[in-house]
Structure formats: C-alpha cells, structure tokens
Amino acid sequence: MNETDGALSEQISLKDLYPVLVGFTKAILPDTDVAINIDRNVFLDLYSSIFVHGATIATTDSLPNGSLIGTMVMIHYTKEKDNVITVVGRAMMRVKLSDVTVSNNVHYAKLISYPYEKDCDEDTVAVYANMISASLKRLASGETSDKVYSEIPPFYTEDPDRWINSFSPAFKNVDTNLLFYTDKLSARLEHLAVAIGVQLDQHKVREEIEKKIQENIEKGQREYYLREELKVINEELFGSEDERNRYELAIEELKAPEEVKDKLTRELNKMLSLQTGSPESFVCKNYIDTVLALPWGKYSEENRDIKRAREILDADHYGIREVKDRIIEYLAVHNLSEGNVTNILCLVGPPGVGKTSIAASIARALGREYVRASLGGVHDEAEIRGHRRTYIGSMPGRIIAGIKKAGTANPLFLLDEIDKLGADYKGDPSNALLEVLDPAQNSTYQDHYIDLPFDLSKVMFITTANTLQTMSRPLLDRMEIIELGSYLPEEKHLIAVRFLTPKQMKNYCLSSEQVEITDAAIDKIIRFYTREAGVRRLEQLLGKVLRKAAVVVVEKGEKVVVDGADIEKYLGVPKFPDSDATLQDRVGVVHGLAWTENGGELLDVEALVLAGKDKKIVTGNLGNVMKESVEIALTNAREYAAKVLGKDVDLSEKDLHVHFPDGAVPKDGPSAGCAISTAILSALTDKPVKGDVAITGELSLVGRVIAIGGVKEKCVAALRSGITKVILPLENQKDVADIPEALREKMHFTFVERVEEVYKLLLDL
C-alpha cells in the first residue's frame, strides 16, 4: 500500500480495522478500560468511510468538538441493543490527527502517536511522587479509610503518565477531561496532587467528626451513633443554617409583643438542639409554624358606609325589617367606637330563616374576612381552647384556628349552632367560650396550645342558635339576642320569586326562556308541601321542580311553564293537604299551639273518658313538664265541673286518656295547659269544642292563664292551618304589636286572664 498525492491507494475492510477505534467524542485516558455507547447508524457510517494506509485515516464525519486528539482503543467485543452499539475494550495510546485535508466531502488526516510532554525532570517528578505516595498512605490508613485507596499501587517515576491514566478514576475530585487534554506532565501531576489533597482534607474532616462522636457516645450504641453522626455532619456542613436564618428573619419581622418573640426564639433554639426527625422536634416545629402563621397586628380595612350595608342586607334578604334595623344600629355604634366591638350578637330563630347568611352579608358589608365555626356536637373543651402541647397531634382550638385561616386579627367570626354545644367528662365547651365572648377579657385570650395572649377584642363575634332553652345562662348574658321569626306565606312567596328561583335556575343552568314557574305554582308549594318556619325546604322543592323541567327542556327542546295544576306531577301527592275538615267542632279535641325549634306548630290535644278503674293514661312522647300540665289541667277541669256546673265528676269507675298526636315527635313545655284542661272538660261534659279556634297559654293550679313565648310563630302556624281565631293570655297582649300587620289583619285575637273564660269561649259553658 503506497500513498500517492495525498490520496489513499487501497481500502481496508471493516473486518481488518475491527481491533482499532479512535474516540474523539469524550476523553478516554490511555491504559484504562472503556465502554462506549454509539448509535448504530453512526457506528456503521464511521467504519464504512474509513480508509487506512500506513498512518493515514479518513472519515466523512466532521471532527467532534473541534478536537484533533483522541485515544486508540483495542476492541475486545461489541454488543448491540435497541440500535445502540456498546464498544468494550482497552484504551491503548493517545493519538492525534494531523495534516487534515478535505477531498470530495471526505476528511483525510494522518494518525500519529501524541504522548504527553515530559516538561519536568526526574527530581520534580520525585517530589510529586513522594507527596502523592504520602497522601495515598494517609488515605489508606485509619478506621475511616476507603478500600479503594489501599488497592492502588505506589507511585512510580518510570512512567508517571501511565500511572496517572490507570488510577486517576479512583479519585472523586479528578477532572478526567482536564487530565486527558493537558499535554504537559507537570500540569497533570499538579492537578492530580491537588485532587488527592482535597480528598485528604475530606478524610481529615471525617476523622474529626469521628473523634467528636466517640467523645459523646458509648460503644455498642449503634442507633445513637448514627444520629450523632448525622447531627455532627449537619453542623460541619452548616446544613441547618438556612432553616435557622429563615425562622430568625420571620420572628424578627413579626408584629407581635416581645413576649411572643422571646418564646419563639427559645422554641427555635430548642428545636435545633433536638435530634432531626425526633417526635419532640416535630412538635416544636409545628408550634413555631402555627404561631408565625397567626395574623399578629394584621387588620383588614373596614368599609363603614351604613348606606352600603343597608343595600347589601336588602339585596341578600327579604323582609325581617326589624332584624335589619337592629343590625344597622349595631353597625352605627360600631363605627362610632372606631371598630371596638362592645357586644356580641346572637341570632336566634328556626332553621332556614337566614341566620348564617345574614352574618355573611354583614361581613361583606363591612369588608371583613368571614370565618365560620360550627359548634354543633362539640363536647370537648379542648376543641375551643386548644390542646396542651404534651403529645404529638396537639393543635390549637377552633377560635385560634379560625383567626389563622382568616389571615387578619379583625374578621367577622360566626359561631354557628351555639345552642348545640354538648358537655361530658372532657369539660364544658360553653365555659371555654365565656372568655372568648367577653369584651372585657378577650383582649388577652390564651389558647392552651399557643400559650400566649392573643388580642380578640377587634374580632366581631356573631353567634346563631335555634333556641335559648339549652344555652348556658352565663354565656347568654354575654350576648345581645336578636330573634328571627317565621316567614309568612306572603313573605315566602316573594323570597321564592326574588331569591330562591333565580338561584336554583342559575345552579341548573336554566334561563327564563326555558323554564317559568308561575305564582300559582309557588303558592301551592308553600301551602301544601311545606310547613317550615324558614325557606330551606321550599328552596329544595323548587330545585326538584326545575330538575324535572330540565329533563323536558333537553328531551323536547321546548319551554316549560310550571303552573299550579302541574305541581302534583312534579312533587307528587301534597304532603300537607287542606286542613278545613279538621275545623269541625268535636268532643274532647282542642287545637293547641306549640313552639318548636322549627317554628310554630298546630298541636291537637285529644281527651277521652271511658269505663275503667280510675286510670289516667297520657301518651304522645311527652316530657316531664307537659305531664305535670296534664295533672294541673285535670284538677282545674274537675273543680270547674263541680263548682260551676254543679256536676260531681266521679272517675272511680272511669279511665281518662289524654293523647297528643304525632307520637314520634318529642313534646314538652307548659304552654298547652289551657288546651289540655279544655279537652278534658269537654270529654267529661260531652260538650263539643269549637274547631275554628286555637289556644295557647300556661295554666296555673288556681286557674290563672300565664303568658307564653313564640306568639308570632304560633299565630303563623294557626293561619297556615286555616285557623284565624286565636286565644292568648292577657299578658301576651303586648306581643301582638310585634306581629306583622299583614298577619294581624287576617287574625282575630281574644285575650283571657282566667281559664273559666276559655271554657266559655270554646265550650259555651
């Protein structure tokens, strides 16, 4: 094979060239084992375009990385997988391409040996040799040594390049590319010595850590050893500095009293001194994060425009004018006091009358953050005041948790269903609320978890309840009561038209062009399908009607008009049919009126006298107070029959049975006394009771009619059942003024002071 005019005279096949590979794509140190992954197409293209004659090589590939220096590799074998060829072999010598020319898009060059330049004498090499040998010996000795260093043979000066190439991969800090492309031996030795020196420094640090650990632990305590080692390593590498700095900066920027900052600093130091990942460390960290997340000194800007507040209340709620006026008065005084809340509002009323939504409207009117905490079923005092930080899983109480969620120290905080608080061996939550709802004390409120005073004096607390009967008296004294009564049918109709129907149509993506519910349909739903004080059930029924109408809209693509005659098709048989038939005069049956958490209810009282042996039977799921009312009513009826009617009532051979329908519903209270006595007297005298009159009033043993509560709700219940005549205690005459004028105009009230007047009105005796 002869070279002619720079061209190749003979082609060498891939098989002849197989043992030789020149790698230019990465640094491969001579005298080291290699394994190079090459794309299959590149590999075949490389070998199919190589021509060799003597020391000349050519390839169609451009020279990679602009480098002309590579390594000659003796290939041991190749393996192919997924179009990738792995070449495994031994790097033989450092080579260089020279005299590069291009002909017909083919690169031609001479392949020559390119050893490292020995630019230093043997004495200099010996100095480096001694330095490296000493470092190797130091690395291979001691308890913390690595076996890799003990297997490296001593440095020899005869061929330093070969030693560097063979064993430099054992050192983690060696830059292989730098060693490969550095031509001068002195530079290579210097870089290797520096790398070994860095590794030796790390070795010394490890020995120091080992020494510190040995001073603190005893032999055989492996688990403690590992923790101490991790602790010392973190200290040496300043691994906890970032966390410390972050917490220290947060504590410094906190707008809190110095007492709070001092305690947080102590907790931070305690946390950093504990074992990483220990339970106590977790408790400390959780405590610091919680206290830092509280809105110390952060207040939202209030909107104190009374006119705007009135517009929002009117837009969100229909009717309840007295309630709205009282809230406006409250806001006016609140403005004059510059936001210092001096009393706590308690909204009391049946479910569905808008207590919770009124609180949300007040928050929107004031521009305050709104937080709601439901207290129904809470029976653990720690739920309010928080848990002690003595165990994992402890947390602040609902008050502090709500303030944290609000993000400001002056939100409107709604304590919902405060009358549903329970009590057991874990304490009484209502007692924990005494400090929260007392403006004279809550400026330094302390939660058990944070154990620091937090100012709640800027928080506007509003509570809701269905009844005041089950509430703690001391807690009730701290609140101003605002009662929300039952809605009249007319009010329900307007609420349904203005609020409920548009809301439900929006929920179901319906428009007025698709569905229309007439006034007659709404009135029929109110009269025959609901008997509630509020409008929640009414809203649910309107939603049910709209859902069924939506099916027709989708299937037939036509507008649906829901009229009164269509309601039964959508809602089924009326749940509360017209009660005119019950207004007939009957013996032993009296229409009483009762007040429940759900509003007023018509409560019939039935009495029956039959042959027997002087038994008194009382049924209807009654409480103790109502059972006592039956005894008092019987005494009054027998006395009236004997003294006024001159009829001695002998029950020695008769039984008296008094029953209250709807036996599944618990009943209690004294206001049915007059109705019970009238029913018993009717049964004893066989006189029918007027069926178009309802009565309510507590009865004393001497026949006096005592005032009762819930007059408005009871009158609404009577009118709802078709009764317009109501007998009330004389002491309740003043309460009639609170009944809406629209209701008063439809009702006829009779006021009585003695039970004898009731007998004359209902029995014509």
Residue pairs with C-beta under 8 A, 6 or more apart in sequence:
1 9
1 10
1 53
1 54
2 9
2 53
3 9
3 53
3 54
3 56
6 101
6 103
6 108
7 103
7 108
8 51
8 52
8 53
8 56
8 58
8 108
9 53
10 53
11 51
12 50
12 51
12 52
12 53
14 47
14 48
17 47
17 50
17 52
18 75
19 74
19 75
20 72
20 73
20 74
20 75
21 36
21 72
21 73
21 75
21 87
21 89
22 57
22 70
22 71
22 72
22 73
22 95
22 111
23 34
23 36
23 70
23 71
23 73
24 63
24 64
24 65
24 67
24 69
24 70
25 36
25 64
25 65
26 36
27 71
27 176
27 177
27 179
27 180
27 181
28 34
28 36
28 70
28 71
28 73
28 91
28 180
29 71
29 91
29 164
29 165
29 166
29 168
29 169
29 176
29 179
29 180
30 71
30 91
30 92
30 93
30 94
30 161
30 162
30 165
31 91
31 162
31 165
31 166
32 90
32 91
32 165
32 166
32 169
33 88
33 89
33 90
33 91
34 71
34 73
34 87
34 88
34 89
34 90
34 91
35 86
35 87
35 88
36 73
36 86
36 87
37 84
37 85
37 86
38 46
38 84
38 85
38 86
38 87
39 83
39 84
39 85
40 80
40 83
40 84
40 85
41 83
42 61
43 85
43 87
45 60
45 61
46 59
46 61
49 58
49 59
49 60
49 61
49 106
50 57
50 58
50 59
51 57
51 58
52 111
55 110
55 111
55 112
56 108
56 109
56 110
56 111
57 97
57 108
57 109
57 110
57 111
58 106
58 107
58 108
58 109
59 106
59 107
60 105
60 106
60 107
61 107
62 107
63 97
63 100
63 107
67 181
68 96
68 97
68 98
68 100
68 109
69 94
69 95
69 96
69 114
69 180
69 181
70 94
70 95
70 96
70 97
71 91
71 92
71 93
71 94
71 95
71 180
72 91
72 92
72 93
72 94
72 95
73 87
73 89
73 90
73 91
73 92
74 89
74 90
74 92
75 87
75 88
75 89
76 88
76 89
76 90
77 88
77 89
78 85
78 86
78 87
78 88
79 85
79 86
79 88
80 86
91 165
93 113
93 115
94 113
94 114
94 115
94 116
94 180
95 111
95 112
95 113
95 114
96 111
96 112
96 113
96 114
97 109
97 110
97 111
98 109
98 110
98 112
99 108
99 109
99 110
100 107
100 108
100 109
101 107
101 108
101 109
102 108
115 161
116 161
116 182
116 183
116 184
116 185
116 188
117 183
117 184
117 185
118 185
119 184
119 185
119 186
120 185
120 186
120 189
122 157
124 186
125 157
125 160
125 185
125 189
126 157
128 155
128 160
128 189
128 190
128 193
129 155
129 156
129 157
129 160
131 193
132 155
132 192
132 193
132 196
133 154
133 155
135 193
135 196
135 197
135 199
135 200
136 149
136 152
136 154
136 155
136 196
138 200
138 203
139 145
139 146
139 149
139 196
139 199
139 200
139 203
140 146
140 149
140 150
140 152
142 203
142 207
143 210
144 203
144 206
144 207
144 210
145 203
148 170
149 170
152 167
152 170
153 167
155 163
156 163
160 185
160 189
161 185
161 188
164 179
164 188
164 189
164 192
165 179
168 174
168 176
168 179
168 192
168 195
169 176
171 192
171 195
171 196
171 199
172 199
173 194
173 195
173 196
173 198
173 199
174 191
174 192
174 195
175 191
175 195
178 191
179 188
179 191
179 192
182 188
182 191
205 236
208 236
209 229
209 232
209 233
209 236
212 232
213 225
213 228
213 229
213 232
216 228
217 224
217 225
217 228
227 275
227 276
230 276
231 275
231 276
233 239
234 240
234 276
240 272
243 272
244 268
244 272
247 264
247 268
247 288
247 292
248 265
248 268
250 292
251 261
251 264
251 265
251 268
251 292
252 261
254 260
254 261
254 264
254 292
254 296
255 296
255 297
255 298
256 296
256 297
257 453
259 452
259 453
260 291
260 296
260 452
263 291
263 451
263 452
264 288
264 291
264 292
267 284
267 287
267 288
268 284
268 288
270 284
271 281
271 284
271 285
271 288
274 280
274 281
274 284
275 281
279 392
282 392
283 389
283 392
283 394
287 389
287 449
287 450
290 396
290 404
290 449
290 450
291 450
291 452
293 404
294 400
294 403
294 404
294 450
294 454
295 403
295 404
295 406
295 407
295 408
295 409
296 409
297 409
298 407
298 408
298 409
299 408
299 409
299 410
299 458
300 367
300 368
300 369
300 408
300 410
300 411
301 367
302 339
302 366
302 367
302 368
302 410
303 365
303 366
303 367
304 331
304 334
304 335
304 366
306 328
306 331
306 332
306 335
308 365
309 327
309 328
309 331
309 362
309 365
309 366
310 324
310 328
312 361
312 364
312 365
313 324
313 327
313 328
313 358
313 361
313 362
313 365
314 324
316 357
316 358
316 361
317 324
317 354
317 357
317 358
317 361
318 491
318 494
318 495
318 498
318 499
319 487
319 491
319 494
319 495
320 353
320 354
320 484
322 738
323 347
323 358
323 482
323 483
323 484
326 482
327 345
327 358
327 362
327 482
330 343
330 345
331 362
331 365
331 366
333 342
334 341
334 460
339 410
339 458
340 457
340 458
341 439
341 457
341 458
341 459
341 460
341 461
342 439
343 439
343 479
343 480
344 437
344 439
344 461
344 462
344 463
344 478
344 479
344 480
345 461
345 462
345 463
345 479
345 480
345 482
346 418
346 462
346 463
346 464
346 465
346 476
346 479
346 480
346 481
346 482
347 355
347 358
347 359
347 462
347 463
347 464
347 465
347 482
347 484
348 355
348 464
348 465
348 466
348 467
348 468
348 481
348 482
348 483
348 484
349 355
349 466
349 483
349 484
349 485
349 533
349 534
350 466
350 484
350 485
350 486
350 532
350 533
350 534
350 596
350 597
350 598
350 599
350 713
351 466
351 532
351 533
351 534
351 536
351 597
351 598
352 532
352 533
352 534
352 535
352 536
352 537
353 484
353 485
353 486
353 487
353 533
353 534
353 535
354 484
354 534
354 535
355 464
355 484
356 372
356 414
356 416
356 464
358 484
359 370
359 372
359 412
359 414
359 462
359 464
360 370
360 414
362 412
362 460
362 462
363 369
363 370
363 411
363 412
364 370
366 412
366 460
368 408
368 410
368 411
368 412
368 460
369 406
369 407
369 408
369 411
369 412
370 406
370 411
370 412
370 414
371 402
371 403
371 405
371 406
371 411
371 412
371 413
371 414
372 414
372 416
373 398
373 399
373 402
373 413
373 414
373 415
373 416
374 416
374 417
375 398
375 415
375 416
375 417
375 418
375 420
375 421
375 429
376 416
376 417
376 420
377 420
377 422
378 384
378 398
378 420
378 421
378 422
378 429
379 421
379 422
379 423
379 424
379 426
379 429
380 424
380 426
380 427
380 429
381 426
381 427
381 428
381 429
381 431
381 432
382 397
382 426
382 427
382 448
383 397
383 398
383 429
384 397
384 398
384 399
384 429
384 432
384 433
384 436
385 397
385 399
385 432
385 447
385 448
386 394
386 395
386 396
386 397
386 400
386 447
386 448
386 449
386 450
387 393
387 394
387 395
387 396
387 397
387 448
387 449
388 394
388 448
388 449
389 449
389 451
394 449
395 401
395 449
396 404
396 447
396 449
396 450
397 432
397 447
397 448
397 449
399 413
399 436
399 445
399 447
399 456
400 447
400 449
400 450
400 454
402 411
402 413
403 409
403 411
403 413
403 454
403 456
403 459
406 413
409 455
409 458
409 459
410 458
410 459
410 460
411 459
411 460
412 459
412 460
412 462
413 459
413 460
413 461
413 462
414 462
414 463
414 464
415 433
415 461
415 462
415 463
415 464
416 463
416 464
417 464
417 465
417 466
418 430
418 433
418 463
418 464
418 465
418 471
418 475
419 465
419 466
419 467
419 468
419 469
419 470
419 471
420 470
421 428
421 429
421 430
421 433
422 429
423 429
423 430
428 472
430 471
430 472
430 475
431 472
433 475
434 474
434 475
434 478
435 441
435 442
435 445
436 442
436 445
436 456
436 461
437 461
437 463
437 475
437 478
437 479
438 478
439 457
442 455
442 456
442 457
442 459
443 455
443 456
443 457
444 453
444 455
445 453
445 454
445 455
445 456
446 452
446 453
446 454
447 454
463 479
465 471
466 597
467 597
468 476
468 481
485 533
485 599
485 712
485 713
485 716
486 533
486 534
486 599
486 600
486 712
486 713
486 716
486 717
487 495
487 533
487 534
487 535
487 716
488 716
488 719
488 740
488 742
488 743
489 523
489 526
489 527
489 719
489 720
490 742
492 526
492 530
492 535
492 538
493 519
493 522
493 523
493 526
495 535
495 538
496 522
496 525
496 526
496 535
496 538
496 539
496 542
497 519
497 522
500 535
500 538
500 539
500 542
501 517
501 522
501 542
501 546
503 539
504 539
504 542
504 543
504 546
505 511
505 512
505 515
505 546
507 543
508 543
508 546
508 547
508 550
510 546
510 549
510 550
510 553
513 559
514 549
514 553
514 559
514 560
515 546
515 549
515 550
515 553
515 559
515 560
515 561
515 562
516 559
516 560
516 561
516 562
517 542
517 545
517 546
517 562
518 561
518 562
518 563
518 564
520 563
520 564
521 545
521 562
521 563
521 564
521 566
521 567
522 542
523 564
524 564
524 567
525 538
525 541
525 542
525 545
525 567
525 571
526 538
527 576
527 720
528 567
528 574
528 575
528 576
528 577
528 578
529 537
529 541
529 567
529 571
529 574
529 575
529 576
530 537
530 538
530 541
530 576
531 576
531 601
531 720
532 538
532 598
532 599
533 598
533 599
533 600
533 713
533 716
534 599
541 571
544 570
544 571
545 562
545 567
545 570
545 571
548 570
549 560
549 562
549 570
552 558
552 560
553 559
553 560
562 570
568 574
578 722
579 721
579 722
580 722
582 591
582 604
582 691
582 721
583 691
583 692
583 722
583 723
584 691
585 688
585 689
585 690
585 691
586 688
586 689
586 691
587 682
587 683
587 686
587 687
587 688
587 689
588 606
588 607
588 608
588 609
588 679
588 680
588 682
588 683
588 689
589 604
589 605
589 606
589 607
589 679
589 682
589 689
589 691
590 604
590 605
590 675
590 676
590 678
590 679
590 682
590 689
590 695
590 762
591 602
591 603
591 604
591 675
591 691
591 693
591 694
591 695
591 718
591 721
591 723
592 602
592 603
592 604
592 605
592 671
592 672
592 675
592 676
592 694
592 695
592 696
593 600
593 601
593 602
593 603
593 671
593 675
593 694
593 695
593 696
593 714
593 715
593 717
593 718
593 726
594 600
594 601
594 602
594 603
594 667
594 669
594 671
594 672
594 696
594 714
594 717
595 601
595 669
595 671
595 708
595 709
595 710
595 713
595 714
599 713
599 716
599 717
600 710
600 712
600 713
600 714
600 715
600 716
600 717
600 718
601 717
602 694
602 717
602 718
602 720
602 721
602 723
603 660
603 667
603 672
603 675
604 660
604 661
605 658
605 660
605 672
605 675
605 676
605 678
605 679
606 658
606 659
606 660
606 661
606 679
607 656
607 657
607 658
607 659
607 676
607 679
607 680
607 682
607 683
608 656
608 657
608 659
608 683
609 651
609 654
609 655
609 656
609 657
609 683
609 684
610 654
610 655
610 657
611 653
611 654
611 655
612 653
612 654
612 655
613 652
613 653
613 655
614 651
614 652
614 653
614 654
614 655
615 655
615 656
616 630
616 634
616 655
616 656
616 658
617 655
617 656
617 657
617 658
618 627
618 630
618 657
618 658
618 659
619 657
619 658
619 659
619 660
619 663
620 659
620 660
620 661
620 662
620 663
620 667
621 660
621 663
621 664
621 665
621 666
621 667
622 630
622 660
622 667
622 668
623 666
623 667
623 668
623 669
624 668
625 668
625 669
625 670
626 660
626 667
626 668
626 669
626 670
626 672
628 670
629 670
629 672
629 673
629 676
629 698
629 699
630 658
630 676
632 673
632 677
632 699
632 700
632 701
633 673
633 674
633 676
633 677
633 680
633 699
634 656
634 677
634 680
635 701
636 677
636 699
636 701
636 703
636 755
637 649
637 677
637 678
637 680
637 681
637 684
638 649
638 684
639 703
640 681
640 703
640 755
640 756
640 759
641 647
641 648
641 649
641 681
641 684
641 685
642 648
642 649
644 756
644 765
645 685
645 765
647 684
647 685
649 684
656 680
656 683
658 676
658 679
658 680
660 667
660 672
670 698
670 699
670 706
670 708
671 696
671 697
671 698
671 708
671 709
672 696
673 697
673 698
673 699
673 700
673 706
674 695
674 696
674 697
674 698
674 699
674 705
674 727
674 752
674 755
674 758
675 695
675 696
676 699
677 699
677 755
677 758
678 689
678 695
678 758
678 759
678 762
678 763
679 689
681 687
681 759
681 763
681 765
682 688
682 689
682 762
682 763
685 763
685 765
687 763
687 764
687 765
688 763
689 762
689 763
690 761
690 762
690 763
692 723
692 724
692 725
693 723
693 725
693 726
693 727
693 761
693 762
694 714
694 718
694 721
694 723
694 725
694 726
694 727
695 726
695 727
695 758
695 762
696 708
696 714
696 726
696 727
696 728
696 729
697 705
697 706
697 707
697 708
697 727
697 728
697 729
697 732
697 752
697 758
698 705
698 706
698 707
698 708
698 729
699 705
699 706
699 755
700 706
703 754
703 755
703 756
704 753
704 754
704 755
705 729
705 730
705 752
705 753
705 754
705 755
705 757
705 758
706 729
706 731
707 729
707 731
707 732
708 729
708 732
711 728
711 732
711 735
711 736
711 738
711 739
712 735
712 738
712 739
712 740
712 743
714 726
715 726
715 739
715 743
715 747
716 743
718 724
718 726
718 747
719 743
719 746
719 747
724 746
724 747
724 748
725 747
725 748
725 750
726 747
726 748
726 749
726 750
727 749
727 750
727 751
727 752
727 758
727 761
727 762
728 736
728 749
728 750
728 751
728 752
729 751
729 752
729 753
730 751
730 752
730 753
732 751
733 751
736 744
736 749
739 747
750 761
752 758
752 761
759 765
